[in-house]
Amino acid sequence: MKVSKHIKAQIHKAAKLKAEANEIVSEIENYLISKGIDPNMFRGTSNNEGFVAPDYLTDLDYGIDVTDDLVAFLESEFKDF
């Protein structure tokens, strides 16, 4: 099989964009950690108290823009952080 230059370029682009997205999500996770919030709770896993938040970070991994919902959730549920 001969792979076209266009598809080869798309593969490079996908890898680059995924790496950039991972870096950004890591920054978001580090921000949450710095505020004392376990980012895993936004991936459908519970923390020690059994609190489960919506899967906002999982949604971001799939390219779903949940910015407004995530920010509203953080501001209402974690007012004291």
C-alpha positions in Angstrom: 0.0 0.0 0.0 1.2 3.5 -0.8 0.2 6.1 1.8 -0.5 9.5 0.4 1.4 12.6 1.5 -1.9 14.1 2.7 -2.6 11.1 5.0 1.0 11.1 6.2 0.7 14.8 7.0 -2.6 14.2 8.8 -1.0 11.5 11.0 1.7 14.0 11.9 -0.9 16.6 12.6 -3.0 14.3 14.8 0.0 13.3 16.9 1.1 16.9 17.4 -2.4 18.1 18.3 -2.9 15.2 20.8 0.5 16.0 22.4 -0.6 19.6 22.8 -4.0 18.6 24.2 -2.3 16.3 26.7 -0.1 19.2 27.8 -3.0 21.5 28.3 -5.1 18.9 30.2 -2.0 18.3 32.4 -1.9 22.0 33.2 -5.7 21.9 34.1 -5.1 18.9 36.4 -2.1 20.6 38.1 -4.3 23.7 38.7 -6.9 21.5 40.4 -4.3 19.7 42.4 -2.9 23.1 43.5 -6.3 23.9 44.8 -6.6 20.7 46.7 -9.0 19.0 44.2 -8.4 15.5 42.9 -8.7 15.7 39.1 -9.5 12.0 39.0 -13.0 12.8 40.3 -13.6 14.4 36.9 -12.8 11.2 35.1 -15.7 9.2 36.7 -13.7 7.9 39.7 -14.6 8.8 43.2 -12.5 10.4 45.9 -12.2 9.2 49.5 -15.7 10.5 50.4 -17.3 8.7 47.5 -18.1 12.0 45.7 -18.4 11.6 42.0 -18.3 14.6 39.7 -19.4 14.6 36.0 -16.7 13.2 33.6 -15.6 16.6 32.5 -11.9 15.7 31.9 -13.0 12.5 30.0 -15.2 14.7 27.8 -12.3 17.0 27.1 -10.2 14.0 26.1 -12.9 13.3 23.4 -12.9 16.9 22.2 -16.2 17.9 23.8 -16.1 21.5 25.0 -17.4 21.4 28.5 -15.8 24.6 29.6 -18.9 26.4 30.8 -20.2 23.4 32.6 -16.9 22.6 34.3 -16.3 26.1 35.4 -19.8 26.4 36.8 -19.5 23.1 38.6 -16.1 24.2 40.1 -17.4 27.6 41.2 -20.5 26.1 42.8 -19.2 22.9 44.4 -15.7 24.2 45.5 -16.5 27.8 46.6 -14.1 27.5 49.6 -11.1 26.1 47.7 
